[in-house]
Amino acid sequence: MKLIKNADIAAVFNNYPDTICEKLFYLRQLVLDTASETEGVDELEETLKWGEPSYLAKKGSTIRVDWKKSKPEQYAMYFKCTSQLVPTFKAVYGNRFNYEKNRAIVFKLDDDIPVAELKHCIALALTYHRVKHLPMLGA
């Protein structure tokens, strides 16, 4: 899998508090690992959208990671709110995750992240335009 990097990403990560930076780097690594393990994801673009680290595959939907000063006790992985991604995650994983409406999976600072389940969600986002016509996105 080829990663297309954006030089401005490092500056954004460096502006987060250390603890948050570590958490967001972990989410970033899960996205990169999942992309390399997902069939059909040959290229992943790492860029900034709304000033947030964002990841996009050719047949996928954008994934963003961020922390908000207004909610310092949490950080999140964001998905396109008009997609069927978060509603599908809710149907498949129920209360395994905390959600912010139809746009994000939210983590508290001390949460243990369910890695296999989150990687499944990431894979669905990275292949969204190939699976969006399937019931439950083929999950």
Buried (B, 14 or more C-beta within 10 A) or exposed (E): BEEEEEEEBEEBBEEBEEEBBEBBBBBBEBBBBBBEEBEEBEEBBBBBBEEBBBBBBBBBBBBBBBBEEEEEEBBBBBBBEEBBBBBBBBEBBEEEBEBBEBBBBBBEEEEEBEEEBBBBBBBBBBBBEBBBEEEEBEB
